[in-house]
Amino acid sequence: MNFQQLRSVRETVRRGFNLTEVANALFTSQPGVSRQIRELEEELGVDIFERNGKRLTGLTEPGKNVLPIIERLLLEAANLQQAGDEYSGLKSGTLSVATTHTQARYVLPKIVQAFRLAFPDVRVALQQSAPEHIAEWVLSGKADIGIATEGLAQFDGLASFPCYQWHHTVVVPDGHPLLSEKQLTLASLSKWPLITYDQGFTGRSHIDDAFRAEELDTDIVLTAMDSDVIQQYVALGMGVGIVASMAIGPSFNQSLKEIQASHLFAPNTTRVAVRRGAYLRAYTLEFILQLAPELKRADILAAI
């Protein structure tokens, strides 16, 4: 039994049993992957995968029980390497952070800058995607840390921690009729075409929940993952924008005006997540603590 056999099994499940993709991911050949899998099955004395001819179609019942053990073995192997690097005094490495565009664009720059000053030999790799992909990347080990507002707390394999709260705000072109209202209401907002985030992004669920609670219909004419994109289309006069409050900064479109809307939508909590059971390098813990200073190192370690 060897780690290459274990990686071949794990990657086969991750790649939907497509051995061509597995071979590409592991930088080997398809026959090589097949051989690694078959040798492991022979050693264990059970078939891990169901087959239709030469094609793998799914996990057998023994395979479903073997897979979590393989995942744990590979996780501990990675932890062992991390621990070795830590205690040998190696201060360099790569910290992979998976997050959304909003966090990467508006929240993380100062944190990454401070982190690089403290750990100049650690490279930071930012990966941007949807919250469900962020969770998958952390669970699979592709990312060390995940940062998002939605989704991270729903995965049992992740330990997630609150970082900070924020609200949504409304943006409109200068001179828009909503600017004359003493206090913005959901009823008046619902009368206009709306531009906001895609489902599952940047607190979108709280926006939908607020209108639903008031039994108000909305006309959401355009959605995007990027606050800057939303602002651009609002500036074109296509609708009223609902964006994250942190997007109102130096890059805010000067042709637009902001209307406070914290009273309309529930507050959002951005969370940071790591994989349970993972060994966290000192610089990984430090990044988390810079992102959420109220957290305690011991609490993070206890949770994972």
ZAVEX-765574 format. One line per 3 residues: their letters; for each residue x, y, z of N, C-alpha, C. Coordinates in Angstrom, 2 decimals. Layout:
BEGIN
a	X/Y/Z/X/Y/Z/X/Y/Z; ...
***
This chain:
BEGIN
mnf	0.85/-1.20/0.00/0.00/0.00/0.00/0.89/1.24/0.00; 0.57/2.22/-0.84/1.34/3.45/-0.88/0.42/4.65/-1.11; 0.98/5.84/-0.92/0.16/7.04/-0.99/-0.35/7.32/-2.40
qql	0.41/6.91/-3.41/-0.05/7.13/-4.78/-1.33/6.34/-5.05; -1.41/5.13/-4.50/-2.64/4.34/-4.64/-3.81/5.06/-3.96; -3.55/5.57/-2.77/-4.61/6.26/-2.02/-5.05/7.53/-2.76
rsv	-4.09/8.28/-3.30/-4.44/9.49/-4.06/-5.23/9.14/-5.31; -4.91/8.03/-5.95/-5.62/7.62/-7.16/-7.09/7.34/-6.84; -7.34/6.69/-5.72/-8.72/6.39/-5.32/-9.46/7.68/-4.99
ret	-8.84/8.53/-4.16/-9.51/9.76/-3.76/-9.81/10.65/-4.97; -8.84/10.80/-5.86/-9.03/11.68/-7.00/-10.05/11.11/-7.97; -10.16/9.79/-8.06/-11.15/9.17/-8.93/-12.56/9.54/-8.49
vrr	-12.79/9.55/-7.19/-14.11/9.94/-6.68/-14.34/11.42/-6.93; -13.33/12.25/-6.68/-13.48/13.69/-6.88/-13.74/14.05/-8.34; -13.17/13.28/-9.25/-13.30/13.59/-10.68/-14.44/12.84/-11.34
gfn	-15.38/12.34/-10.54/-16.56/11.69/-11.11/-16.24/10.42/-11.86; -15.17/9.70/-11.43/-14.78/8.40/-12.00/-14.24/8.51/-13.43; -13.83/9.72/-13.79/-13.24/9.96/-15.11/-11.72/9.81/-14.98
lte	-11.19/8.67/-15.43/-9.78/8.37/-15.22/-8.85/9.26/-16.04; -9.35/9.78/-17.14/-8.53/10.72/-17.92/-8.26/11.98/-17.10; -9.30/12.50/-16.46/-9.13/13.68/-15.62/-8.28/13.37/-14.40
van	-8.43/12.17/-13.85/-7.62/11.76/-12.70/-6.15/11.74/-13.09; -5.84/11.14/-14.23/-4.46/11.06/-14.70/-3.85/12.45/-14.88; -4.64/13.37/-15.44/-4.15/14.74/-15.64/-3.89/15.42/-14.30
alf	-4.79/15.20/-13.33/-4.64/15.84/-12.02/-3.43/15.31/-11.27; -3.12/14.03/-11.46/-2.01/13.40/-10.74/-0.72/13.35/-11.57; -0.76/13.94/-12.76/0.41/14.00/-13.65/0.96/12.59/-13.95
tsq	0.05/11.72/-14.31/0.42/10.36/-14.67/-0.42/9.91/-15.85; -0.40/8.62/-16.17/-1.18/8.11/-17.30/-2.43/7.39/-16.80; -3.43/7.28/-17.68/-4.66/6.58/-17.32/-4.38/5.11/-16.96
pgv	-3.55/4.38/-17.74/-3.23/3.00/-17.33/-2.55/2.95/-15.97; -1.74/3.97/-15.68/-1.07/4.03/-14.38/-2.05/4.17/-13.24; -3.09/5.01/-13.44/-4.12/5.17/-12.42/-4.87/3.86/-12.22
srq	-5.26/3.22/-13.32/-5.98/1.95/-13.23/-5.17/0.90/-12.48; -3.86/0.89/-12.76/-3.00/-0.09/-12.09/-2.92/0.18/-10.59; -2.79/1.45/-10.21/-2.70/1.79/-8.80/-3.97/1.36/-8.06
ire	-5.11/1.60/-8.68/-6.38/1.24/-8.05/-6.50/-0.27/-7.92; -6.19/-0.99/-8.99/-6.33/-2.44/-8.97/-5.37/-3.07/-7.95; -4.15/-2.56/-7.86/-3.20/-3.11/-6.89/-3.68/-2.90/-5.46
lee	-4.28/-1.75/-5.18/-4.81/-1.51/-3.84/-5.98/-2.44/-3.55; -6.88/-2.61/-4.53/-8.01/-3.52/-4.33/-7.53/-4.94/-4.06; -6.53/-5.36/-4.79/-6.01/-6.71/-4.60/-5.39/-6.87/-3.21
elg	-4.70/-5.82/-2.76/-4.08/-5.89/-1.44/-5.13/-5.92/-0.33; -6.22/-5.14/-0.51/-7.28/-5.10/0.49/-8.21/-6.31/0.39; -8.25/-6.92/-0.76/-9.12/-8.07/-0.96/-10.56/-7.72/-1.23
vdi	-10.83/-6.46/-1.62/-12.20/-6.03/-1.94/-12.15/-5.11/-3.15; -13.27/-5.04/-3.87/-13.41/-4.06/-4.95/-13.87/-2.74/-4.36; -13.14/-1.69/-4.64/-13.51/-0.35/-4.15/-14.52/0.30/-5.09
fer	-14.38/0.01/-6.40/-15.22/0.66/-7.40/-16.10/-0.36/-8.12; -17.31/0.08/-8.46/-18.17/-0.69/-9.35/-17.70/-0.43/-10.78; -17.87/-1.44/-11.64/-17.37/-1.32/-13.01/-18.41/-1.76/-14.01
ngk	-18.37/-1.10/-15.16/-19.14/-1.52/-16.33/-18.12/-1.73/-17.44; -17.67/-2.96/-17.59/-16.54/-3.23/-18.47/-15.29/-2.67/-17.84; -14.57/-1.83/-18.55/-13.37/-1.20/-18.00/-13.67/0.15/-17.35
rlt	-14.89/0.58/-17.46/-15.26/1.92/-16.97/-15.71/1.84/-15.51; -15.20/2.76/-14.70/-15.62/2.85/-13.30/-16.92/3.65/-13.23; -17.89/3.14/-12.48/-19.21/3.79/-12.46/-19.63/4.26/-11.08
glt	-18.93/3.85/-10.04/-19.32/4.27/-8.69/-18.55/3.50/-7.64; -18.85/3.76/-6.38/-18.22/3.08/-5.26/-19.04/1.86/-4.87; -18.37/0.78/-4.56/-19.04/-0.38/-3.99/-19.36/-0.07/-2.52
epg	-20.09/-0.96/-1.87/-20.39/-0.75/-0.46/-19.10/-0.75/0.37; -18.17/-1.71/0.14/-16.89/-1.61/0.85/-16.14/-0.31/0.51; -16.24/0.11/-0.75/-15.57/1.33/-1.16/-16.07/2.55/-0.41
knv	-17.37/2.59/-0.12/-17.95/3.72/0.61/-17.40/3.80/2.03; -17.04/2.64/2.59/-16.47/2.62/3.94/-14.97/2.84/3.93; -14.32/2.45/2.83/-12.87/2.62/2.72/-12.50/4.07/2.44
lpi	-13.32/4.77/1.66/-12.97/6.13/1.23/-12.70/7.08/2.40; -13.54/7.13/3.46/-13.22/8.04/4.57/-11.89/7.72/5.24; -11.51/6.44/5.27/-10.22/6.07/5.86/-9.08/6.60/5.00
ier	-9.25/6.47/3.68/-8.24/7.01/2.76/-8.10/8.52/2.91; -9.24/9.20/3.04/-9.21/10.66/3.23/-8.44/11.02/4.49; -8.68/10.28/5.58/-8.00/10.57/6.84/-6.50/10.31/6.73
lll	-6.12/9.22/6.08/-4.70/8.91/5.92/-3.97/10.00/5.15; -4.60/10.47/4.07/-3.96/11.51/3.25/-3.91/12.84/3.99; -4.96/13.12/4.78/-4.96/14.35/5.58/-3.84/14.30/6.61
eaa	-3.69/13.17/7.29/-2.64/13.06/8.30/-1.25/13.10/7.67; -1.12/12.56/6.46/0.17/12.66/5.76/0.52/14.12/5.48; -0.49/14.89/5.04/-0.28/16.32/4.81/0.03/17.04/6.11
nlq	-0.67/16.66/7.20/-0.41/17.26/8.51/1.02/16.98/8.97; 1.48/15.75/8.71/2.83/15.37/9.11/3.86/16.24/8.40; 3.64/16.49/7.11/4.56/17.35/6.36/4.53/18.78/6.89
qag	3.32/19.27/7.19/3.18/20.62/7.73/3.89/20.75/9.08; 3.71/19.72/9.93/4.35/19.74/11.24/5.86/19.70/11.10; 6.36/18.89/10.17/7.80/18.82/9.95/8.36/20.16/9.52
dey	7.65/20.83/8.59/8.10/22.15/8.13/8.09/23.15/9.28; 7.06/23.05/10.13/6.92/23.99/11.24/8.07/23.84/12.23; 8.33/22.62/12.65/9.30/22.40/13.71/10.74/22.40/13.22
sgl	10.92/22.28/11.91/12.28/22.38/11.38/12.70/23.82/11.18; 11.77/24.74/11.49/12.10/26.16/11.40/11.87/26.75/10.03; 11.21/26.00/9.13/10.96/26.52/7.80/9.85/27.56/7.85
ksg	10.16/28.79/7.53/9.20/29.89/7.64/8.61/30.28/6.29; 8.96/29.56/5.26/8.42/29.87/3.93/7.32/28.88/3.59; 6.58/29.19/2.54/5.51/28.30/2.11/4.49/29.09/1.32
tls	3.36/28.45/1.08/2.26/29.09/0.37/0.98/28.97/1.20; 0.33/30.07/1.43/-0.96/30.09/2.10/-2.03/30.28/1.04; -2.86/29.27/0.85/-3.91/29.33/-0.17/-5.21/29.75/0.48
vat	-5.77/30.86/0.01/-6.98/31.43/0.59/-8.07/31.44/-0.48; -9.15/30.73/-0.23/-10.29/30.72/-1.15/-11.36/31.68/-0.63; -11.83/32.57/-1.48/-12.78/33.58/-1.02/-13.60/34.10/-2.19
tht	-14.54/34.97/-1.89/-15.36/35.59/-2.93/-14.67/36.86/-3.44; -15.17/37.36/-4.57/-14.58/38.58/-5.12/-14.71/39.75/-4.14; -15.85/39.88/-3.49/-16.08/41.01/-2.59/-15.06/41.02/-1.46
qar	-14.82/39.86/-0.86/-13.83/39.80/0.23/-12.43/40.10/-0.30; -12.08/39.50/-1.45/-10.74/39.70/-2.01/-10.52/41.15/-2.41; -11.56/41.79/-2.91/-11.44/43.15/-3.44/-11.46/44.22/-2.34
yvl	-12.32/44.05/-1.33/-12.56/45.14/-0.40/-12.06/44.90/1.02; -11.92/43.65/1.44/-11.58/43.36/2.83/-10.14/42.89/3.00; -9.68/42.02/2.11/-8.41/41.35/2.32/-7.15/42.15/1.99
pki	-7.19/43.17/1.13/-5.92/43.84/0.79/-5.08/44.28/1.98; -5.68/44.95/2.97/-4.91/45.42/4.12/-4.42/44.25/4.97; -5.25/43.21/5.08/-4.87/42.05/5.88/-3.71/41.31/5.22
vqa	-3.79/41.13/3.90/-2.72/40.46/3.18/-1.43/41.28/3.26; -1.57/42.59/3.16/-0.39/43.46/3.25/0.29/43.31/4.61; -0.49/43.34/5.70/0.08/43.19/7.04/0.67/41.80/7.23
frl	0.01/40.80/6.68/0.50/39.43/6.79/1.85/39.28/6.10; 1.98/39.86/4.92/3.24/39.75/4.16/4.39/40.45/4.89; 4.09/41.50/5.61/5.13/42.17/6.39/5.62/41.27/7.52
afp	4.68/40.50/8.11/5.04/39.60/9.21/5.69/38.32/8.71; 5.29/37.87/7.51/5.80/36.61/6.95/6.23/36.86/5.50; 7.35/37.53/5.29/7.76/37.92/3.94/8.10/36.74/3.02
dvr	8.37/35.57/3.60/8.73/34.42/2.77/7.55/33.50/2.48; 6.36/33.91/2.88/5.16/33.11/2.61/4.39/33.75/1.45; 4.17/32.96/0.42/3.40/33.43/-0.74/1.91/33.23/-0.47
val	1.10/34.24/-0.79/-0.35/34.15/-0.62/-0.99/33.90/-1.98; -1.78/32.82/-2.07/-2.49/32.49/-3.31/-3.97/32.68/-3.08; -4.54/33.72/-3.70/-5.97/33.98/-3.58/-6.72/33.26/-4.68
qqs	-7.75/32.51/-4.30/-8.61/31.83/-5.26/-10.04/32.35/-5.05; -10.66/32.82/-6.11/-11.98/33.42/-6.00/-13.04/32.53/-6.66; -14.14/32.33/-5.94/-15.21/31.52/-6.50/-16.47/31.69/-5.66
ape	-17.46/30.84/-5.94/-18.71/30.85/-5.19/-18.50/30.15/-3.84; -19.32/30.49/-2.84/-19.15/29.90/-1.51/-19.12/28.37/-1.49; -19.97/27.71/-2.31/-19.97/26.24/-2.29/-18.66/25.69/-2.82
hia	-18.07/26.37/-3.80/-16.77/25.93/-4.31/-15.66/26.20/-3.29; -15.78/27.32/-2.59/-14.81/27.64/-1.54/-14.79/26.54/-0.49; -15.97/26.11/-0.06/-16.06/25.04/0.93/-15.44/23.74/0.40
ewv	-15.73/23.41/-0.85/-15.19/22.19/-1.45/-13.67/22.24/-1.51; -13.12/23.41/-1.85/-11.66/23.54/-1.96/-10.99/23.35/-0.60; -11.60/23.90/0.46/-11.01/23.72/1.79/-11.13/22.27/2.24
lsg	-12.28/21.66/2.00/-12.48/20.26/2.37/-11.51/19.33/1.65; -11.19/19.65/0.41/-10.32/18.79/-0.39/-8.84/19.07/-0.14; -8.53/20.16/0.57/-7.14/20.53/0.78/-6.57/21.42/-0.29
kad	-7.37/21.78/-1.28/-6.91/22.69/-2.33/-6.66/24.08/-1.78; -7.39/24.45/-0.73/-7.20/25.74/-0.07/-7.01/25.50/1.42; -6.20/26.34/2.05/-5.97/26.23/3.49/-7.06/26.91/4.29
igi	-7.56/28.02/3.75/-8.54/28.84/4.44/-9.65/29.21/3.48; -10.89/29.24/3.95/-12.02/29.73/3.16/-12.64/30.92/3.84; -13.01/31.94/3.08/-13.63/33.15/3.64/-14.85/33.48/2.78
ate	-16.01/33.54/3.41/-17.24/33.86/2.68/-18.32/34.24/3.68; -19.39/34.83/3.17/-20.51/35.22/4.02/-21.55/34.12/4.09; -21.74/33.39/3.01/-22.76/32.35/2.99/-22.13/30.98/2.80
gla	-22.76/29.97/3.39/-22.45/28.58/3.06/-21.44/27.85/3.91; -20.46/28.53/4.48/-19.36/27.83/5.13/-19.80/27.09/6.39; -20.79/27.61/7.10/-21.22/26.99/8.35/-22.03/25.73/8.12
qfd	-22.37/25.42/6.88/-23.25/24.29/6.59/-22.51/22.97/6.42; -21.18/22.98/6.45/-20.40/21.78/6.18/-19.80/21.23/7.47; -20.15/19.98/7.81/-19.66/19.38/9.04/-18.15/19.22/9.05
gla	-17.56/19.05/7.87/-16.12/18.85/7.79/-15.31/20.12/7.97; -15.99/21.27/8.11/-15.30/22.54/8.28/-15.54/23.09/9.68; -14.52/23.69/10.25/-14.67/24.49/11.46/-14.66/25.94/11.01
sfp	-15.77/26.66/11.24/-15.86/28.04/10.78/-16.05/28.98/11.96; -15.56/30.20/11.80/-15.56/31.18/12.87/-16.03/32.54/12.33; -16.83/33.26/13.12/-17.27/34.58/12.66/-16.12/35.57/12.64
cyq	-16.08/36.39/11.60/-15.04/37.42/11.47/-15.58/38.80/11.81; -16.62/39.22/11.11/-17.19/40.54/11.32/-18.57/40.60/10.69; -19.36/41.57/11.12/-20.69/41.79/10.56/-20.67/43.00/9.63
whh	-21.57/42.97/8.65/-21.71/44.09/7.73/-23.15/44.13/7.22; -23.52/45.23/6.57/-24.88/45.42/6.06/-24.86/45.66/4.55; -26.02/45.55/3.96/-26.19/45.97/2.58/-26.53/47.45/2.53
tvv	-26.23/48.06/1.39/-26.58/49.45/1.16/-27.14/49.57/-0.25; -27.87/50.62/-0.50/-28.51/50.84/-1.80/-27.75/51.94/-2.54; -27.52/51.73/-3.85/-26.85/52.74/-4.66/-27.73/53.09/-5.85
vpd	-27.80/54.39/-6.13/-28.64/54.90/-7.23/-27.89/56.01/-7.97; -28.27/56.30/-9.21/-27.67/57.44/-9.91/-28.02/58.76/-9.22; -27.15/59.72/-9.33/-27.40/61.04/-8.76/-28.71/61.59/-9.32
ghp	-29.58/62.15/-8.43/-30.87/62.70/-8.85/-32.00/61.69/-8.85; -31.77/60.46/-8.45/-32.81/59.43/-8.44/-33.91/59.79/-7.44; -35.18/59.51/-7.76/-36.30/59.84/-6.86/-36.17/59.25/-5.46
lls	-35.52/58.09/-5.30/-35.40/57.49/-3.98/-34.57/58.34/-3.02; -33.73/59.23/-3.57/-32.90/60.08/-2.73/-33.72/61.10/-1.95; -34.93/61.37/-2.41/-35.77/62.38/-1.75/-36.57/61.79/-0.59
ekq	-36.56/60.48/-0.44/-37.31/59.86/0.65/-36.59/60.08/1.98; -37.37/60.37/3.03/-36.78/60.62/4.34/-36.10/59.37/4.87; -36.78/58.22/4.74/-36.18/56.94/5.11/-36.65/55.89/4.12
ltl	-35.72/55.22/3.51/-36.03/54.23/2.49/-36.82/53.07/3.09; -37.82/52.60/2.32/-38.61/51.44/2.74/-38.49/50.35/1.68; -38.76/49.12/2.11/-38.76/48.01/1.16/-39.85/48.18/0.11
asl	-40.97/48.74/0.52/-42.09/48.93/-0.41/-41.69/49.86/-1.55; -41.04/50.99/-1.22/-40.63/51.93/-2.26/-39.49/51.35/-3.11; -38.61/50.58/-2.47/-37.49/49.97/-3.19/-38.00/48.92/-4.18
skw	-39.03/48.19/-3.80/-39.54/47.11/-4.65/-40.19/47.63/-5.93; -40.48/48.92/-6.00/-41.13/49.48/-7.19/-40.14/49.71/-8.34; -38.84/49.55/-8.06/-37.82/49.81/-9.06/-37.14/48.52/-9.50
pli	-36.66/48.47/-10.74/-35.86/47.31/-11.15/-34.59/47.26/-10.30; -34.22/46.07/-9.87/-33.10/45.92/-8.94/-31.92/45.19/-9.59; -30.73/45.56/-9.14/-29.49/44.90/-9.58/-28.72/44.52/-8.32
tyd	-28.43/43.24/-8.17/-27.74/42.81/-6.96/-26.95/41.54/-7.23; -26.60/40.83/-6.17/-25.71/39.68/-6.27/-26.43/38.43/-6.74; -25.64/37.51/-7.29/-26.15/36.20/-7.66/-26.61/35.46/-6.41
qgf	-27.47/34.46/-6.61/-27.89/33.62/-5.50/-26.68/32.97/-4.85; -26.67/32.99/-3.51/-25.58/32.35/-2.79/-24.37/33.23/-2.58; -24.40/34.47/-3.07/-23.27/35.37/-2.94/-23.59/36.53/-2.02
tgr	-22.62/36.91/-1.20/-22.58/38.20/-0.51/-23.91/38.56/0.14; -24.45/37.63/0.93/-25.65/37.91/1.70/-26.93/38.03/0.89; -26.95/37.51/-0.32/-28.15/37.62/-1.16/-29.38/37.04/-0.48
shi	-29.21/35.97/0.32/-30.36/35.34/0.97/-31.08/36.31/1.90; -30.35/37.22/2.55/-30.98/38.18/3.44/-31.79/39.21/2.66; -31.36/39.53/1.46/-32.12/40.44/0.61/-33.45/39.81/0.23
dda	-33.40/38.57/-0.24/-34.62/37.87/-0.64/-35.55/37.68/0.56; -34.97/37.33/1.71/-35.79/37.09/2.91/-36.55/38.34/3.32; -35.91/39.50/3.21/-36.55/40.75/3.63/-37.78/41.06/2.79
fra	-37.65/40.94/1.47/-38.80/41.22/0.60/-39.89/40.15/0.79; -39.48/38.92/0.97/-40.45/37.84/1.15/-41.26/38.04/2.44; -40.59/38.48/3.50/-41.27/38.70/4.77/-42.34/39.77/4.67
eel	-42.11/40.75/3.77/-43.09/41.83/3.57/-44.06/41.50/2.44; -43.93/40.29/1.88/-44.79/39.83/0.77/-44.74/40.81/-0.40; -43.53/41.24/-0.72/-43.32/42.19/-1.81/-42.65/41.49/-3.00
dtd	-43.19/41.71/-4.17/-42.59/41.18/-5.39/-41.45/42.11/-5.82; -40.42/41.52/-6.39/-39.29/42.32/-6.87/-39.00/41.98/-8.33; -38.43/42.95/-9.01/-38.00/42.75/-10.39/-36.48/42.88/-10.43
ivl	-35.80/41.76/-10.22/-34.34/41.76/-10.24/-33.90/41.53/-11.68; -33.48/42.61/-12.32/-33.24/42.57/-13.76/-31.83/42.09/-14.11; -30.91/42.14/-13.13/-29.54/41.72/-13.42/-28.86/41.32/-12.12
tam	-28.09/40.25/-12.17/-27.31/39.83/-11.01/-25.85/39.65/-11.41; -24.96/39.78/-10.44/-23.53/39.64/-10.69/-22.83/39.20/-9.41; -21.61/38.72/-9.54/-20.81/38.34/-8.38/-19.99/39.52/-7.86
dsd	-19.84/40.53/-8.67/-18.88/41.60/-8.44/-19.60/42.91/-8.13; -19.28/43.53/-6.99/-19.90/44.80/-6.61/-19.62/45.90/-7.62; -18.40/45.92/-8.18/-18.05/46.93/-9.17/-18.92/46.80/-10.42
viq	-19.21/45.56/-10.81/-20.06/45.33/-11.98/-21.47/45.85/-11.70; -21.99/45.56/-10.51/-23.32/46.05/-10.15/-23.36/47.57/-10.23; -22.37/48.23/-9.68/-22.32/49.69/-9.72/-22.30/50.21/-11.16
qyv	-21.57/49.53/-12.02/-21.46/49.97/-13.40/-22.82/49.98/-14.09; -23.60/48.93/-13.87/-24.91/48.84/-14.52/-25.93/49.78/-13.88; -25.76/50.06/-12.60/-26.60/51.08/-11.97/-26.29/52.44/-12.60
alg	-25.02/52.73/-12.82/-24.62/54.00/-13.42/-25.19/54.17/-14.83; -25.44/53.05/-15.51/-26.04/53.10/-16.85/-27.54/53.33/-16.81; -28.11/53.34/-15.60/-29.55/53.59/-15.46/-30.42/52.36/-15.61
mgv	-29.82/51.18/-15.48/-30.59/49.95/-15.67/-31.39/49.54/-14.45; -31.08/50.13/-13.28/-31.82/49.77/-12.08/-31.17/50.32/-10.83; -31.77/49.95/-9.70/-31.27/50.35/-8.39/-30.40/49.20/-7.85
giv	-29.22/49.55/-7.33/-28.30/48.52/-6.87/-28.40/48.26/-5.38; -28.23/47.01/-5.00/-28.10/46.63/-3.59/-26.75/45.93/-3.47; -25.81/46.56/-2.74/-24.45/46.04/-2.66/-24.00/45.95/-1.21
asm	-22.87/45.31/-1.01/-22.28/45.22/0.33/-21.74/46.57/0.75; -21.91/46.89/2.02/-21.48/48.20/2.52/-19.97/48.41/2.34; -19.17/47.30/2.40/-17.72/47.48/2.26/-17.31/47.87/0.85
aig	-18.26/47.78/-0.11/-17.96/48.16/-1.49/-18.00/49.67/-1.69; -18.48/50.39/-0.67/-18.52/51.85/-0.76/-17.21/52.38/-0.19; -16.26/52.59/-1.06/-14.94/53.03/-0.64/-14.31/53.90/-1.70
psf	-12.98/53.93/-1.75/-12.28/54.78/-2.72/-12.64/54.47/-4.17; -13.02/53.21/-4.45/-13.34/52.84/-5.84/-14.82/53.05/-6.17; -15.59/53.59/-5.23/-17.02/53.79/-5.46/-17.25/54.73/-6.64
nqs	-18.16/54.31/-7.51/-18.48/55.10/-8.70/-19.01/56.48/-8.29; -18.30/57.52/-8.66/-18.64/58.87/-8.21/-19.92/59.42/-8.82; -20.45/58.75/-9.84/-21.71/59.20/-10.43/-22.92/58.65/-9.65
lke	-22.64/57.84/-8.64/-23.71/57.21/-7.86/-23.81/57.83/-6.47; -24.96/57.63/-5.84/-25.19/58.06/-4.47/-25.61/56.85/-3.63; -25.18/56.87/-2.38/-25.52/55.77/-1.46/-26.71/56.13/-0.60
iqa	-27.60/55.16/-0.39/-28.73/55.31/0.54/-28.60/54.23/1.61; -28.55/54.64/2.86/-28.41/53.68/3.95/-29.59/52.70/3.97; -29.30/51.42/4.13/-30.35/50.41/4.11/-30.16/49.36/5.21
shl	-29.37/49.68/6.23/-29.11/48.70/7.28/-30.39/48.34/8.05; -31.39/49.24/8.01/-32.66/48.97/8.69/-33.57/48.05/7.88; -33.22/47.82/6.63/-34.08/47.02/5.75/-33.71/45.54/5.72
fap	-32.42/45.26/5.83/-31.95/43.89/5.66/-31.19/43.42/6.91; -31.31/42.14/7.21/-30.62/41.57/8.37/-29.11/41.69/8.18; -28.38/41.87/9.27/-26.92/41.96/9.16/-26.32/40.64/8.67
ntt	-25.20/40.74/8.01/-24.51/39.57/7.47/-23.24/39.32/8.27; -22.86/38.06/8.41/-21.64/37.70/9.12/-20.70/36.96/8.17; -19.54/37.54/7.95/-18.51/36.87/7.16/-17.79/35.89/8.07
rva	-17.51/34.69/7.56/-16.88/33.64/8.35/-15.59/33.17/7.68; -14.69/32.68/8.50/-13.46/32.05/8.01/-13.52/30.59/8.42; -13.10/29.70/7.51/-13.23/28.27/7.77/-11.94/27.54/7.44
vrr	-11.67/26.49/8.20/-10.56/25.58/7.93/-11.10/24.15/8.05; -10.38/23.22/7.49/-10.80/21.84/7.52/-10.55/21.24/8.90; -11.56/20.55/9.43/-11.39/19.87/10.71/-10.31/18.80/10.58
gay	-9.45/18.72/11.55/-8.38/17.73/11.55/-7.11/18.19/10.88; -7.14/19.37/10.25/-5.95/19.86/9.55/-4.94/20.43/10.54; -3.67/20.27/10.22/-2.61/20.90/11.01/-2.40/22.31/10.47
lra	-2.52/23.29/11.35/-2.39/24.68/10.92/-1.00/25.20/11.23; -0.30/25.64/10.18/1.00/26.28/10.38/0.80/27.57/11.17; 1.88/28.03/11.81/1.80/29.25/12.62/1.33/30.43/11.78
ytl	1.80/30.50/10.53/1.39/31.64/9.69/-0.08/31.54/9.28; -0.62/30.32/9.19/-2.04/30.17/8.89/-2.89/30.69/10.06; -2.50/30.31/11.27/-3.20/30.82/12.45/-3.11/32.34/12.54
efi	-1.94/32.88/12.23/-1.76/34.33/12.31/-2.65/35.05/11.30; -2.80/34.50/10.11/-3.68/35.11/9.11/-5.12/35.15/9.62; -5.57/34.04/10.21/-6.93/33.98/10.75/-7.11/35.02/11.85
lql	-6.13/35.14/12.72/-6.22/36.08/13.83/-6.18/37.53/13.36; -5.48/37.81/12.27/-5.51/39.16/11.72/-6.88/39.46/11.11; -7.51/38.44/10.54/-8.83/38.61/9.95/-9.90/38.76/11.02
ape	-9.75/38.01/12.12/-10.74/38.04/13.21/-10.00/38.17/14.53; -9.57/39.37/14.91/-8.73/39.56/16.10/-9.37/39.12/17.40; -10.71/39.04/17.43/-11.39/38.65/18.67/-11.29/37.15/18.94
lkr	-10.90/36.37/17.94/-10.71/34.94/18.13/-9.46/34.67/18.97; -9.48/33.52/19.65/-8.32/33.11/20.43/-7.70/31.88/19.78; -6.38/31.85/19.77/-5.64/30.76/19.14/-6.09/29.39/19.70
adi	-6.26/29.31/21.00/-6.65/28.03/21.61/-8.03/27.59/21.16; -8.94/28.54/20.97/-10.30/28.19/20.53/-10.30/27.65/19.10; -9.46/28.24/18.25/-9.36/27.75/16.87/-8.83/26.33/16.85
laa	-7.77/26.07/17.60/-7.16/24.75/17.62/-8.11/23.72/18.22; -8.85/24.11/19.24/-9.80/23.18/19.85/-10.93/22.82/18.90; -11.36/23.77/18.09/-12.49/23.54/17.18/-12.13/22.61/16.04
i	-10.86/22.59/15.62/-10.50/21.74/14.49/-9.99/20.39/14.93
***
